[in-house]
Structure formats: structure tokens, C-alpha cells
Amino acid sequence: MTFNPAELDGLRTTRDVPFRIRKIGHVVLRARNLRKSVEFYTRVLGFAISDIYPEDMVPGGMVFMRCNPDHHGVALVGGMPGPSEKRELHHFAFEVDTLDEVFLARKRLREHAVPIVFEGRRRAGVQIAVEFLDPDAHHLEIYWGLDRVGADGRVRPEGKWREAHTLEDALENPPPGQSVQLNDPSLIERR
């Protein structure tokens, strides 16, 4: 299949999107040797570990690391078989400014028949998110409310994560310190 740049002429700016992605928030990669990879990111690149999931939470284990106050900018998932095949991307995530925008993103994704694979609140980092697949089945995330880690390096303890499996459940049971007020309550889906 040949690519013609002229095919993209009408796609440079889309004004009808009801939310605005502010930054690429974090990247999650698969790692063959989790300890060796974590050592590289911490000792060579200077990242700090925020949280660790043992094998019983995520097969292969998972380590969340940061280079700024965001709970994580890079996370590694262990258990990748063999050497790199350049297919290690687990997912990458886009941050939005408001909780309403996560709800608007979910609505828009559904309107466009985009496969949603998760919605709600994750554990470590406690961000509220909608996760979905792009046309090539890459796993993407739009989120709001990722924990920030202060200069003291302390992160939210596991007992205060409050995992939720719908956006509505995330509203009903917030972790301490996370304000989950919607400006537009009509975005809530009634069950």
C-alpha cells in the first residue's frame, strides 16, 4: 500500500473533539529482565521507583518509576519472552486537565465504536482513566488525577488506592485527597 501525504490534508486540525490531550503522560514497556531494566532506568537514567506490583498482581511483576512529581512516567512489566522484537509497548497514556474530559473521551470513543478495554481507577497512581485500542490494536489511555510525589518521595500506600472498574464507581469511592467532582453531572451513565 502506497502512502500519499495529500490524503491527510483535511486532518491537520480537528476542532470538534470535546476534550484536549495536554501531554503524553506515561509509557509502559515490557521487559525481559525486570531487575536489569529497572537498574538501567534508576542507576543510568536517574528515575525513582514509586511503586512495585508483585507477580500476583501482574504476571511478570510491574515497576512504576518517575522523573518528575508525576507518580510514574515510565513503567515496566516483566516477563517478556526472549530478546527485543520491537514489540514491547504495553501502552502509552495521554493526560487531560479535567475529570469531565475523561468522561467526554469515553463518550466520544463509544460514538466512534472504538474498543474500550478498561474504565475506572487503576491502583498505584490512582488515576481515573479510559483505556482503548487504536486501529492497530495499540493499547492507549486517557487519564486525569495521577498522584504527584513530593520531594520526600512518599507515595500513596497500597491500602488507599481504591481501584474501580467503571468511571461511575471511581466517582463513588475516591481515595483520600482525590476530588472527583464533575462539572457536568449529565456525563454520568445510570445503571
KERO-99728 format. One line per field, with one value per residue (C-alpha): x, y, z; residue in one letter; residue number from 0. Coordinates in steps of 0.2 Angstrom, whole numbers, always signed. Each point is the difference from the previous one (the first is absolute). Example, Ala and Ser with C-alpha at 12.3 -4.5 7.8 and 13.67 -1.06 7.14 Angstrom:
! residues 2
px = c(+62,+6);
py = c(-22,+17);
pz = c(+39,-3);
rest = c(A,S);
nr = c(0,1);
***
This chain:
! residues 191
px = c(+0,+7,-2,-5,+3,-15,-12,+4,-4,-17,+7,+12,-11,-16,-11,-15,+9,-8,+16,+18,+15,+14,+15,+5,-1,+9,+7,-1,+12,+3,+17,+8,+11,-10,+14,+13,-12,-5,+19,+3,-15,+5,+19,+4,-15,-4,-18,-7,-11,-18,-8,+2,-13,+5,-3,-17,-7,+8,+8,+19,-2,-1,+11,-6,+14,+0,+11,-11,-14,-12,-2,+7,+7,+7,-6,+7,-9,+10,-1,+4,+6,+16,+10,-8,-11,-5,-17,+2,-12,-13,-9,+2,-11,-6,-4,-15,-3,-17,-10,-14,+11,+3,-19,-1,+14,-10,-15,+9,+9,-17,-7,+14,-1,+17,+3,+1,+10,-1,-8,+1,+15,+16,+9,+17,+0,-20,-3,-18,+1,-7,+11,-3,+7,+5,-2,+16,-5,+12,-6,-2,-7,-7,+1,-2,+5,+17,+7,+15,+15,+8,+18,-1,-3,-15,-13,-18,+0,-8,-15,-6,+0,-19,+0,-16,-7,-11,+2,-16,+7,+16,-11,-9,+15,+15,+16,+5,+4,-7,-14,-11,-13,-7,-5,-13,-9,-9,+15,-3,-8,-14,+0);
py = c(+0,+17,+15,+17,+15,+9,-12,+8,+18,+1,-8,+13,+8,-7,+12,-11,-10,+3,-3,+6,-11,+10,-11,-18,-5,-17,-15,-18,-12,-19,-6,-16,+2,+12,+2,+4,+12,+9,+1,+9,+13,+3,+0,+5,+12,+6,-5,-4,-14,+4,-16,-19,-13,-18,-15,-3,+17,+0,-15,+4,+14,+18,+15,+18,+14,+19,+14,+14,+2,-11,-17,-9,+5,-17,-17,-17,-16,-16,-16,+4,-16,+1,+15,+16,-3,+19,-4,+4,+14,-4,+16,+19,+13,+17,+13,+11,+15,-5,-15,+6,-3,-18,-2,+9,-11,-15,+6,+5,-17,-9,+12,-5,-19,+0,-16,+5,-12,+8,+15,+5,+3,-10,-5,+8,+18,+0,+9,-1,-6,-7,-13,-5,-7,+10,-7,-10,-7,+11,+2,+19,+9,+17,+4,+14,+1,-10,+2,+12,-5,+13,+4,-13,-14,-7,-8,-4,-17,-15,+0,+17,-4,-3,-9,+2,-9,+14,+19,+1,-12,+11,+15,-9,-6,+12,-2,+12,+17,-3,+12,-8,+13,+1,+17,-9,-13,-5,-10,-13,-16,-7,-18);
pz = c(+0,-5,+11,-7,+11,-8,+8,+16,-5,+9,+16,+6,+13,+7,+10,+5,+13,+17,+10,-2,+2,+10,-1,-2,+18,+1,-9,+5,-7,+1,+6,-1,+16,+11,+13,-13,-9,+16,+5,-17,+2,+18,+0,-18,-3,+18,+1,+18,+4,+5,+2,-4,-4,+4,-11,+8,-6,-17,-8,-2,+13,-3,+5,-1,-1,-1,-5,+6,+13,-11,+8,-15,-17,-4,+6,-4,-1,+2,-8,-18,-9,-9,-7,-7,-15,+0,+7,+18,+1,+14,-2,+0,+9,-4,+14,+0,+12,+7,+6,-12,-15,+5,-1,-16,-7,+4,-8,-16,-1,+1,-13,-11,+4,+7,+11,+18,+11,+17,+9,+18,+12,-1,+16,+2,-5,+2,-17,-7,-18,-15,-9,-19,-15,-16,-17,+1,+17,+10,+18,+4,+15,+4,+18,+13,+19,+0,+17,+2,+11,+10,+4,+15,-13,+10,-11,+4,+10,-8,+12,-7,-18,-3,-16,-10,-16,-7,+0,+11,+13,+0,+4,+14,+10,-2,+9,+14,-8,-18,-4,-12,-4,-17,-7,-12,+10,-16,-5,+13,-7,+10,+3);
rest = c(M,T,F,N,P,A,E,L,D,G,L,R,T,T,R,D,V,P,F,R,I,R,K,I,G,H,V,V,L,R,A,R,N,L,R,K,S,V,E,F,Y,T,R,V,L,G,F,A,I,S,D,I,Y,P,E,D,M,V,P,G,G,M,V,F,M,R,C,N,P,D,H,H,G,V,A,L,V,G,G,M,P,G,P,S,E,K,R,E,L,H,H,F,A,F,E,V,D,T,L,D,E,V,F,L,A,R,K,R,L,R,E,H,A,V,P,I,V,F,E,G,R,R,R,A,G,V,Q,I,A,V,E,F,L,D,P,D,A,H,H,L,E,I,Y,W,G,L,D,R,V,G,A,D,G,R,V,R,P,E,G,K,W,R,E,A,H,T,L,E,D,A,L,E,N,P,P,P,G,Q,S,V,Q,L,N,D,P,S,L,I,E,R,R);
nr = c(0,1,2,3,4,5,6,7,8,9,10,11,12,13,14,15,16,17,18,19,20,21,22,23,24,25,26,27,28,29,30,31,32,33,34,35,36,37,38,39,40,41,42,43,44,45,46,47,48,49,50,51,52,53,54,55,56,57,58,59,60,61,62,63,64,65,66,67,68,69,70,71,72,73,74,75,76,77,78,79,80,81,82,83,84,85,86,87,88,89,90,91,92,93,94,95,96,97,98,99,100,101,102,103,104,105,106,107,108,109,110,111,112,113,114,115,116,117,118,119,120,121,122,123,124,125,126,127,128,129,130,131,132,133,134,135,136,137,138,139,140,141,142,143,144,145,146,147,148,149,150,151,152,153,154,155,156,157,158,159,160,161,162,163,164,165,166,167,168,169,170,171,172,173,174,175,176,177,178,179,180,181,182,183,184,185,186,187,188,189,190);
***
